């Protein structure tokens, strides 16, 4: 199972030019530049002195300052129409630049309400005062309305772009989370398959080895016993092949189990498991409890696999008797497998920690339980503690 990279799955979306704040701001600056050029030419042509350029210079300084010091820029832009009044120059010229400046400020993320109020009020009052028409003057109202509309348009473009970017980030985060979850599921599935292969193949081959050992020892004298052992060995080989085919089918297909495959082993199968070892000559002493009615399926399977692996490992720790005990009390299932170690068995053999113990511990942990190992000179024990309902052991 593989998952493509999240960025590759995202369809690149390029918004229209009028929905891109950065481009709109550049266009606004071009318009401001053209309007400023007109303002520079107009005073000399109309017979005014160069002092008429002062409001224009104040406006341009305000626009430039707004890129670094926002409120200083807003203050200069709002003051420019009043400077026009002071030099007896029509404030509508500064009003044009103020409208574009309001759009530029808000399209870059400036606070729309405050920018609109300051620049709109400046335009309204300065135009009304210049014309001496009082505060109710249509041209002044239009001047203020244009400033308000420009600020609103810039703010809308900025908000829409920010919303689009947030959606893109959420989509990327969702894809990344999905890929991470998929990779985690793949890793968990690989661990599960590795445990199943180890549990099934290790158990069956261990039993096969014991049966073949019995056949080898008894063949010259007891032909009947040897024949029975060989038959059992062949059955174990068939079981290995069947399990391998089933696991390969799981690996190669994603089909849901239709019930035709081999049933999942559970707590009730431990008795049959023990009998298979006894038939191979292993001294297994068992005290098994009844399977609780409401036992979780994962817990039941984990219990079987832990006992299976512990019995397989027992043959590596010495030829002593093996004791298997299961106990269910107060919603807690306790599994104890103890291998009595013969005194002549080398101590170093028992201290080896292979994949068997790792697999048992993973089995217990995945079912919410824990596994403890007790290793002494006389015995080697594993104790698994699981909650019947599949909850976490605290």
C-alpha positions as a Markdown table, in Angstrom:
| # | Residue | x | y | z |
|---|---|---|---|---|
| 1 | Unk | 0.0 | 0.0 | 0.0 |
| 2 | Unk | 1.5 | 3.3 | -1.1 |
| 3 | Unk | 0.2 | 6.8 | -0.9 |
| 4 | Unk | 1.3 | 9.6 | -3.2 |
| 5 | Unk | 2.8 | 12.8 | -1.8 |
| 6 | Unk | 0.2 | 15.3 | -0.6 |
| 7 | Unk | 1.5 | 18.2 | -2.7 |
| 8 | Unk | 1.3 | 16.1 | -5.8 |
| 9 | Unk | -2.4 | 15.5 | -5.2 |
| 10 | Unk | -3.2 | 19.1 | -4.7 |
| 11 | Unk | -4.4 | 20.7 | -8.0 |
| 12 | Unk | -2.5 | 24.0 | -8.3 |
| 13 | Unk | -5.1 | 26.8 | -8.1 |
| 14 | Unk | -4.0 | 30.2 | -9.5 |
| 15 | Unk | -6.6 | 32.8 | -8.7 |
| 16 | Unk | -7.6 | 35.5 | -11.1 |
| 17 | Unk | -5.6 | 38.7 | -11.1 |
| 18 | Unk | -8.3 | 40.6 | -9.4 |
| 19 | Unk | -8.2 | 38.1 | -6.5 |
| 20 | Unk | -4.5 | 38.4 | -5.9 |
| 21 | Unk | -3.8 | 41.1 | -3.3 |
| 22 | Unk | -0.1 | 41.5 | -4.1 |
| 23 | Unk | -0.8 | 42.1 | -7.8 |
| 24 | Unk | -3.7 | 44.4 | -7.0 |
| 25 | Unk | -1.4 | 46.5 | -4.8 |
| 26 | Unk | 1.2 | 46.8 | -7.6 |
| 27 | Unk | -1.5 | 47.9 | -10.1 |
| 28 | Unk | -2.7 | 50.4 | -7.6 |
| 29 | Unk | 0.8 | 51.8 | -7.3 |
| 30 | Unk | 1.0 | 52.2 | -11.1 |
| 31 | Unk | -2.3 | 54.1 | -11.1 |
| 32 | Unk | -1.0 | 56.3 | -8.2 |
| 33 | Unk | 2.1 | 57.0 | -10.2 |
| 34 | Unk | 0.1 | 58.0 | -13.3 |
| 35 | Unk | -2.2 | 60.2 | -11.2 |
| 36 | Unk | 0.8 | 61.8 | -9.5 |
| 37 | Unk | 2.3 | 62.6 | -12.9 |
| 38 | Unk | -0.9 | 64.4 | -13.8 |
| 39 | Unk | -0.9 | 66.3 | -10.6 |
| 40 | Unk | 2.7 | 67.5 | -11.2 |
| 41 | Unk | 1.8 | 68.8 | -14.6 |
| 42 | Unk | -1.5 | 70.5 | -13.7 |
| 43 | Unk | -0.4 | 73.3 | -11.4 |
| 44 | Unk | 2.0 | 75.0 | -13.8 |
| 45 | Unk | -0.5 | 74.7 | -16.7 |
| 46 | Unk | -3.2 | 76.4 | -14.6 |
| 47 | Unk | -0.9 | 79.2 | -13.5 |
| 48 | Unk | -0.3 | 78.0 | -9.9 |
| 49 | Unk | 3.0 | 78.1 | -8.2 |
| 50 | Unk | 5.0 | 75.1 | -7.2 |
| 51 | Unk | 3.5 | 75.3 | -3.8 |
| 52 | Unk | 0.6 | 73.4 | -5.2 |
| 53 | Unk | 2.9 | 70.4 | -5.3 |
| 54 | Unk | 3.1 | 70.3 | -1.5 |
| 55 | Unk | -0.2 | 68.3 | -1.0 |
| 56 | Unk | 0.9 | 65.8 | -3.6 |
| 57 | Unk | 4.3 | 65.3 | -2.0 |
| 58 | Unk | 2.6 | 64.8 | 1.4 |
| 59 | Unk | 0.3 | 62.2 | -0.1 |
| 60 | Unk | 3.2 | 60.3 | -1.8 |
| 61 | Unk | 5.2 | 60.4 | 1.4 |
| 62 | Unk | 2.2 | 58.9 | 3.2 |
| 63 | Unk | 1.8 | 56.1 | 0.7 |
| 64 | Unk | 5.5 | 55.3 | 0.9 |
| 65 | Unk | 5.6 | 55.4 | 4.7 |
| 66 | Unk | 2.5 | 53.1 | 4.9 |
| 67 | Unk | 4.6 | 50.2 | 3.8 |
| 68 | Unk | 6.7 | 50.4 | 6.9 |
| 69 | Unk | 4.9 | 52.6 | 9.3 |
| 70 | Unk | 1.2 | 52.1 | 8.6 |
| 71 | Unk | -0.3 | 54.7 | 10.9 |
| 72 | Unk | 2.2 | 57.4 | 10.0 |
| 73 | Unk | 1.3 | 56.8 | 6.4 |
| 74 | Unk | -2.4 | 57.0 | 7.1 |
| 75 | Unk | -1.9 | 60.2 | 9.0 |
| 76 | Unk | 0.0 | 61.9 | 6.1 |
| 77 | Unk | -2.6 | 60.7 | 3.6 |
| 78 | Unk | -5.4 | 62.0 | 5.7 |
| 79 | Unk | -3.6 | 65.3 | 6.2 |
| 80 | Unk | -3.0 | 65.9 | 2.5 |
| 81 | Unk | -6.5 | 67.3 | 1.7 |
| 82 | Unk | -6.2 | 69.8 | 4.5 |
| 83 | Unk | -2.8 | 70.8 | 3.2 |
| 84 | Unk | -4.5 | 71.4 | -0.2 |
| 85 | Unk | -6.9 | 73.7 | 1.6 |
| 86 | Unk | -4.0 | 75.6 | 3.2 |
| 87 | Unk | -2.3 | 76.3 | -0.1 |
| 88 | Unk | -5.6 | 77.1 | -1.8 |
| 89 | Unk | -5.5 | 74.1 | -4.1 |
| 90 | Unk | -8.5 | 71.9 | -4.8 |
| 91 | Unk | -8.5 | 69.0 | -2.3 |
| 92 | Unk | -10.1 | 66.7 | -4.9 |
| 93 | Unk | -6.7 | 66.2 | -6.3 |
| 94 | Unk | -5.4 | 64.8 | -3.0 |
| 95 | Unk | -8.8 | 63.0 | -2.7 |
| 96 | Unk | -7.9 | 60.9 | -5.8 |
| 97 | Unk | -4.7 | 59.7 | -4.3 |
| 98 | Unk | -6.4 | 59.1 | -0.9 |
| 99 | Unk | -8.9 | 56.7 | -2.5 |
| 100 | Unk | -6.2 | 54.7 | -4.1 |
| 101 | Unk | -4.1 | 54.8 | -0.9 |
| 102 | Unk | -7.1 | 53.4 | 1.1 |
| 103 | Unk | -7.4 | 50.5 | -1.3 |
| 104 | Unk | -3.6 | 49.9 | -1.1 |
| 105 | Unk | -3.6 | 49.9 | 2.7 |
| 106 | Unk | -6.5 | 47.5 | 3.1 |
| 107 | Unk | -5.5 | 45.1 | 0.3 |
| 108 | Unk | -2.3 | 44.6 | 2.3 |
| 109 | Unk | -4.2 | 43.7 | 5.4 |
| 110 | Unk | -4.7 | 47.1 | 7.0 |
| 111 | Unk | -7.6 | 47.5 | 9.4 |
| 112 | Unk | -10.4 | 48.4 | 7.0 |
| 113 | Unk | -12.7 | 50.2 | 9.4 |
| 114 | Unk | -10.2 | 52.6 | 10.9 |
| 115 | Unk | -8.5 | 53.3 | 7.5 |
| 116 | Unk | -11.9 | 54.0 | 5.9 |
| 117 | Unk | -13.1 | 56.2 | 8.7 |
| 118 | Unk | -9.9 | 58.3 | 8.9 |
| 119 | Unk | -9.4 | 58.8 | 5.1 |
| 120 | Unk | -13.2 | 59.1 | 4.4 |
| 121 | Unk | -13.7 | 61.6 | 7.1 |
| 122 | Unk | -10.6 | 63.6 | 5.9 |
| 123 | Unk | -12.0 | 63.7 | 2.4 |
| 124 | Unk | -15.5 | 64.7 | 3.5 |
| 125 | Unk | -14.5 | 67.5 | 5.8 |
| 126 | Unk | -11.7 | 68.9 | 3.6 |
| 127 | Unk | -13.9 | 69.1 | 0.5 |
| 128 | Unk | -16.9 | 70.5 | 2.4 |
| 129 | Unk | -14.7 | 73.2 | 4.0 |
| 130 | Unk | -13.0 | 74.1 | 0.8 |
| 131 | Unk | -16.2 | 74.7 | -1.0 |
| 132 | Unk | -17.8 | 76.5 | 2.0 |
| 133 | Unk | -21.0 | 74.5 | 1.5 |
| 134 | Unk | -21.4 | 73.2 | 5.1 |
| 135 | Unk | -21.2 | 69.7 | 6.1 |
| 136 | Unk | -24.1 | 68.5 | 3.9 |
| 137 | Unk | -22.4 | 68.8 | 0.5 |
| 138 | Unk | -23.0 | 66.1 | -2.2 |
| 139 | Unk | -19.5 | 66.3 | -3.6 |
| 140 | Unk | -18.0 | 65.8 | -0.1 |
| 141 | Unk | -20.3 | 62.9 | 0.5 |
| 142 | Unk | -19.2 | 61.3 | -2.8 |
| 143 | Unk | -15.5 | 61.9 | -1.9 |
| 144 | Unk | -16.0 | 60.1 | 1.4 |
| 145 | Unk | -18.1 | 57.3 | -0.2 |
| 146 | Unk | -15.3 | 56.6 | -2.7 |
| 147 | Unk | -12.8 | 56.3 | 0.1 |
| 148 | Unk | -15.0 | 54.0 | 2.1 |
| 149 | Unk | -15.7 | 51.8 | -1.0 |
| 150 | Unk | -12.0 | 51.6 | -1.8 |
| 151 | Unk | -11.2 | 50.5 | 1.7 |
| 152 | Unk | -14.0 | 47.9 | 1.7 |
| 153 | Unk | -12.9 | 46.5 | -1.7 |
| 154 | Unk | -9.3 | 46.2 | -0.6 |
| 155 | Unk | -10.3 | 44.5 | 2.6 |
| 156 | Unk | -12.6 | 42.1 | 0.8 |
| 157 | Unk | -9.8 | 41.1 | -1.6 |
| 158 | Unk | -7.4 | 40.5 | 1.3 |
| 159 | Unk | -9.9 | 38.5 | 3.3 |
| 160 | Unk | -10.8 | 36.3 | 0.4 |
| 161 | Unk | -7.1 | 35.6 | -0.3 |
| 162 | Unk | -6.5 | 34.8 | 3.3 |
| 163 | Unk | -9.5 | 32.5 | 3.4 |
| 164 | Unk | -8.2 | 30.7 | 0.2 |
| 165 | Unk | -4.8 | 30.3 | 1.7 |
| 166 | Unk | -6.3 | 28.9 | 5.0 |
| 167 | Unk | -8.3 | 26.4 | 2.9 |
| 168 | Unk | -5.1 | 25.3 | 1.1 |
| 169 | Unk | -3.3 | 24.9 | 4.4 |
| 170 | Unk | -6.1 | 22.8 | 5.8 |
| 171 | Unk | -6.2 | 20.7 | 2.7 |
| 172 | Unk | -2.5 | 20.1 | 2.8 |
| 173 | Unk | -2.7 | 19.3 | 6.6 |
| 174 | Unk | -5.5 | 16.9 | 5.9 |
| 175 | Unk | -3.6 | 15.1 | 3.2 |
| 176 | Unk | -0.5 | 15.0 | 5.4 |
| 177 | Unk | -2.6 | 13.5 | 8.2 |
| 178 | Unk | -4.2 | 11.0 | 5.9 |
| 179 | Unk | -0.8 | 9.9 | 4.6 |
| 180 | Unk | 0.6 | 9.7 | 8.1 |
| 181 | Unk | -2.3 | 7.5 | 9.2 |
| 182 | Unk | -2.0 | 5.4 | 6.1 |
| 183 | Unk | 1.7 | 4.9 | 6.7 |
| 184 | Unk | 1.0 | 4.0 | 10.3 |
| 185 | Unk | -1.6 | 1.5 | 9.3 |
| 186 | Unk | 0.9 | 0.0 | 6.8 |
| 187 | Unk | 3.5 | -0.3 | 9.5 |
| 188 | Unk | 1.0 | -1.8 | 11.9 |
| 189 | Unk | -0.1 | -4.3 | 9.3 |
| 190 | Unk | 3.5 | -5.2 | 8.5 |
| 191 | Unk | 4.1 | -5.8 | 12.2 |
| 192 | Unk | 1.0 | -7.9 | 12.5 |
| 193 | Unk | 2.0 | -10.0 | 9.5 |
| 194 | Unk | 5.5 | -10.4 | 10.8 |
| 195 | Unk | 4.1 | -11.6 | 14.2 |
| 196 | Unk | 1.7 | -14.0 | 12.4 |
| 197 | Unk | 4.5 | -15.4 | 10.3 |
| 198 | Unk | 6.7 | -15.9 | 13.3 |
| 199 | Unk | 3.9 | -17.3 | 15.5 |
| 200 | Unk | 2.5 | -19.7 | 12.8 |
| 201 | Unk | 5.7 | -20.8 | 11.1 |
| 202 | Unk | 7.7 | -21.0 | 14.3 |
| 203 | Unk | 5.1 | -23.1 | 16.1 |
| 204 | Unk | 4.5 | -25.5 | 13.3 |
| 205 | Unk | 8.1 | -26.0 | 12.5 |
| 206 | Unk | 8.9 | -26.5 | 16.1 |
| 207 | Unk | 6.3 | -29.2 | 16.4 |
| 208 | Unk | 7.4 | -30.7 | 13.1 |
| 209 | Unk | 11.0 | -30.9 | 14.4 |
| 210 | Unk | 9.8 | -32.7 | 17.6 |
| 211 | Unk | 7.8 | -35.2 | 15.6 |
| 212 | Unk | 10.7 | -35.9 | 13.3 |
| 213 | Unk | 12.9 | -36.3 | 16.3 |
| 214 | Unk | 10.5 | -38.9 | 17.7 |
| 215 | Unk | 10.5 | -40.7 | 14.3 |
| 216 | Unk | 14.3 | -40.7 | 14.1 |
| 217 | Unk | 14.6 | -42.2 | 17.6 |
| 218 | Unk | 11.9 | -44.8 | 17.3 |
| 219 | Unk | 12.2 | -45.9 | 13.7 |
| 220 | Unk | 14.6 | -48.8 | 14.2 |
| 221 | Unk | 12.6 | -50.4 | 17.1 |
| 222 | Unk | 9.1 | -49.1 | 17.2 |
| 223 | Unk | 7.8 | -48.9 | 13.6 |
| 224 | Unk | 4.2 | -48.1 | 14.6 |
| 225 | Unk | 5.2 | -45.1 | 16.7 |
| 226 | Unk | 7.6 | -43.9 | 14.0 |
| 227 | Unk | 4.8 | -44.1 | 11.5 |
| 228 | Unk | 2.4 | -42.1 | 13.7 |
| 229 | Unk | 5.0 | -39.4 | 14.2 |
| 230 | Unk | 5.7 | -39.2 | 10.5 |
| 231 | Unk | 2.0 | -38.8 | 9.8 |
| 232 | Unk | 1.8 | -36.1 | 12.4 |
| 233 | Unk | 4.8 | -34.4 | 10.9 |
| 234 | Unk | 3.3 | -34.4 | 7.4 |
| 235 | Unk | 0.1 | -32.9 | 8.9 |
| 236 | Unk | 2.2 | -30.1 | 10.4 |
| 237 | Unk | 3.9 | -29.5 | 7.1 |
| 238 | Unk | 0.5 | -29.2 | 5.4 |
| 239 | Unk | -0.5 | -26.7 | 8.2 |
| 240 | Unk | 2.6 | -24.6 | 7.5 |
| 241 | Unk | 1.8 | -24.6 | 3.8 |
| 242 | Unk | -1.9 | -23.7 | 4.4 |
| 243 | Unk | -1.0 | -20.9 | 6.8 |
| 244 | Unk | 1.6 | -19.5 | 4.4 |
| 245 | Unk | -0.9 | -19.5 | 1.5 |
| 246 | Unk | -3.5 | -17.8 | 3.6 |
| 247 | Unk | -1.0 | -15.1 | 4.7 |
| 248 | Unk | 0.2 | -14.6 | 1.1 |
| 249 | Unk | -3.4 | -14.2 | 0.0 |
| 250 | Unk | -3.9 | -11.5 | 2.7 |
| 251 | Unk | -0.7 | -9.8 | 1.4 |
| 252 | Unk | -1.7 | -9.9 | -2.2 |
| 253 | Unk | -5.3 | -8.8 | -2.0 |
| 254 | Unk | -7.3 | -6.2 | -0.2 |
| 255 | Unk | -10.5 | -8.3 | -0.1 |
| 256 | Unk | -12.5 | -8.6 | 3.1 |
| 257 | Unk | -12.4 | -12.0 | 4.6 |
| 258 | Unk | -15.6 | -13.8 | 3.5 |
| 259 | Unk | -15.4 | -16.5 | 6.1 |
| 260 | Unk | -13.8 | -19.1 | 3.8 |
| 261 | Unk | -10.3 | -18.6 | 5.3 |
| 262 | Unk | -9.1 | -20.3 | 8.4 |
| 263 | Unk | -10.8 | -19.1 | 11.6 |
| 264 | Unk | -8.8 | -16.8 | 13.8 |
| 265 | Unk | -7.4 | -18.7 | 16.8 |
| 266 | Unk | -8.8 | -17.8 | 20.2 |
| 267 | Unk | -8.6 | -18.6 | 23.9 |
| 268 | Unk | -10.7 | -21.7 | 23.3 |
| 269 | Unk | -8.1 | -23.2 | 21.0 |
| 270 | Unk | -5.4 | -23.3 | 23.7 |
| 271 | Unk | -6.5 | -26.8 | 24.9 |
| 272 | Unk | -6.0 | -28.2 | 21.3 |
| 273 | Unk | -2.7 | -26.4 | 21.0 |
| 274 | Unk | -1.5 | -28.1 | 24.2 |
| 275 | Unk | -2.7 | -31.5 | 23.0 |
| 276 | Unk | -0.6 | -31.0 | 19.8 |
| 277 | Unk | 2.5 | -30.6 | 22.0 |
| 278 | Unk | 1.6 | -33.5 | 24.3 |
| 279 | Unk | 1.3 | -35.7 | 21.2 |
| 280 | Unk | 4.8 | -34.8 | 20.3 |
| 281 | Unk | 6.1 | -35.9 | 23.7 |
| 282 | Unk | 6.3 | -32.6 | 25.5 |
| 283 | Unk | 5.3 | -32.7 | 29.1 |
| 284 | Unk | 2.7 | -29.9 | 29.3 |
| 285 | Unk | 0.7 | -29.4 | 32.5 |
| 286 | Unk | -2.3 | -27.2 | 32.0 |
| 287 | Unk | -4.8 | -25.4 | 34.3 |
| 288 | Unk | -7.2 | -23.6 | 31.9 |
| 289 | Unk | -10.1 | -21.4 | 32.8 |
| 290 | Unk | -13.3 | -21.2 | 30.8 |
| 291 | Unk | -13.2 | -18.5 | 28.2 |
| 292 | Unk | -15.2 | -15.5 | 29.5 |
| 293 | Unk | -18.4 | -14.8 | 27.5 |
| 294 | Unk | -17.7 | -11.2 | 26.7 |
| 295 | Unk | -14.0 | -11.5 | 26.0 |
| 296 | Unk | -12.7 | -9.2 | 23.3 |
| 297 | Unk | -11.7 | -10.9 | 20.0 |
| 298 | Unk | -8.3 | -9.3 | 19.9 |
| 299 | Unk | -7.6 | -10.2 | 23.5 |
| 300 | Unk | -8.6 | -13.8 | 22.8 |
| 301 | Unk | -6.4 | -14.1 | 19.8 |
| 302 | Unk | -3.5 | -12.5 | 21.7 |
| 303 | Unk | -3.9 | -15.0 | 24.5 |
| 304 | Unk | -3.7 | -17.9 | 22.1 |
| 305 | Unk | -0.6 | -16.5 | 20.3 |
| 306 | Unk | 1.2 | -15.8 | 23.5 |
| 307 | Unk | 0.7 | -19.3 | 24.7 |
| 308 | Unk | 1.7 | -20.7 | 21.3 |
| 309 | Unk | 4.9 | -18.7 | 21.2 |
| 310 | Unk | 5.7 | -19.5 | 24.9 |
| 311 | Unk | 5.3 | -23.2 | 24.2 |
| 312 | Unk | 7.6 | -22.9 | 21.1 |
| 313 | Unk | 10.2 | -21.0 | 23.2 |
| 314 | Unk | 10.0 | -23.6 | 25.9 |
| 315 | Unk | 11.9 | -26.1 | 23.8 |
| 316 | Unk | 14.8 | -23.6 | 23.6 |
| 317 | Unk | 15.1 | -23.2 | 27.4 |
| 318 | Unk | 15.6 | -26.9 | 28.4 |
| 319 | Unk | 13.8 | -30.2 | 28.3 |
| 320 | Unk | 11.8 | -29.6 | 31.6 |
| 321 | Unk | 8.1 | -29.8 | 32.0 |
| 322 | Unk | 6.0 | -26.8 | 30.9 |
| 323 | Unk | 3.1 | -25.4 | 32.9 |
| 324 | Unk | 0.3 | -23.4 | 31.3 |
| 325 | Unk | -2.2 | -21.6 | 33.5 |
| 326 | Unk | -5.0 | -19.2 | 32.5 |
| 327 | Unk | -7.1 | -17.4 | 35.0 |
| 328 | Unk | -10.0 | -14.9 | 34.5 |
| 329 | Unk | -10.9 | -12.9 | 37.6 |
| 330 | Unk | -12.6 | -9.5 | 37.9 |
| 331 | Unk | -12.3 | -8.8 | 34.2 |
| 332 | Unk | -8.6 | -9.6 | 34.1 |
| 333 | Unk | -7.1 | -12.5 | 32.2 |
| 334 | Unk | -3.8 | -13.7 | 33.4 |
| 335 | Unk | -1.7 | -16.2 | 31.4 |
| 336 | Unk | 1.3 | -17.9 | 32.9 |
| 337 | Unk | 3.6 | -20.2 | 31.0 |
| 338 | Unk | 6.5 | -21.7 | 33.1 |
| 339 | Unk | 9.3 | -23.9 | 31.7 |
| 340 | Unk | 11.1 | -25.9 | 34.4 |
| 341 | Unk | 14.7 | -25.7 | 33.4 |
| 342 | Unk | 16.8 | -28.9 | 33.9 |
| 343 | Unk | 19.9 | -28.3 | 36.0 |
| 344 | Unk | 22.2 | -29.4 | 33.2 |
| 345 | Unk | 20.8 | -26.9 | 30.8 |
| 346 | Unk | 23.2 | -24.1 | 30.0 |
| 347 | Unk | 22.3 | -20.8 | 31.6 |
| 348 | Unk | 23.2 | -18.8 | 28.6 |
| 349 | Unk | 20.5 | -20.5 | 26.5 |
| 350 | Unk | 17.8 | -19.2 | 28.7 |
| 351 | Unk | 19.1 | -15.6 | 28.6 |
| 352 | Unk | 18.8 | -15.2 | 24.9 |
| 353 | Unk | 16.2 | -12.8 | 23.9 |
| 354 | Unk | 15.0 | -13.3 | 20.4 |
| 355 | Unk | 12.0 | -12.3 | 18.3 |
| 356 | Unk | 9.7 | -14.6 | 20.3 |
| 357 | Unk | 9.7 | -12.5 | 23.4 |
| 358 | Unk | 9.4 | -9.3 | 21.3 |
| 359 | Unk | 6.4 | -10.8 | 19.5 |
| 360 | Unk | 4.7 | -11.8 | 22.7 |
| 361 | Unk | 5.2 | -8.4 | 24.3 |
| 362 | Unk | 3.9 | -6.7 | 21.1 |
| 363 | Unk | 0.9 | -9.1 | 21.2 |
| 364 | Unk | 0.1 | -8.2 | 24.8 |
| 365 | Unk | 0.7 | -4.4 | 24.2 |
| 366 | Unk | -1.5 | -4.3 | 21.1 |
| 367 | Unk | -4.4 | -5.9 | 23.1 |
| 368 | Unk | -4.0 | -3.3 | 25.9 |
| 369 | Unk | -2.1 | -5.6 | 28.3 |
| 370 | Unk | 1.4 | -6.2 | 29.5 |
| 371 | Unk | 3.9 | -9.1 | 29.5 |
| 372 | Unk | 6.5 | -9.8 | 32.2 |
| 373 | Unk | 9.4 | -12.2 | 32.0 |
| 374 | Unk | 10.8 | -14.1 | 35.1 |
| 375 | Unk | 14.1 | -15.8 | 34.4 |
| 376 | Unk | 15.7 | -17.8 | 37.3 |
| 377 | Unk | 18.1 | -20.8 | 37.5 |
| 378 | Unk | 15.2 | -23.2 | 38.0 |
| 379 | Unk | 12.5 | -21.9 | 35.6 |
| 380 | Unk | 11.7 | -19.5 | 32.9 |
| 381 | Unk | 8.3 | -17.9 | 33.0 |
| 382 | Unk | 6.2 | -15.4 | 31.0 |
| 383 | Unk | 3.2 | -13.8 | 32.6 |
| 384 | Unk | 0.7 | -11.9 | 30.4 |
| 385 | Unk | -2.0 | -9.7 | 31.9 |
| 386 | Unk | -4.9 | -8.7 | 29.7 |
| 387 | Unk | -8.2 | -7.0 | 30.3 |
| 388 | Unk | -11.1 | -9.2 | 29.1 |
| 389 | Unk | -12.9 | -6.2 | 27.5 |
| 390 | Unk | -9.8 | -5.1 | 25.6 |
| 391 | Unk | -9.2 | -2.0 | 27.7 |
| 392 | Unk | -5.8 | -0.7 | 28.7 |
| 393 | Unk | -4.1 | -2.2 | 31.7 |
| 394 | Unk | -3.1 | 0.7 | 34.1 |
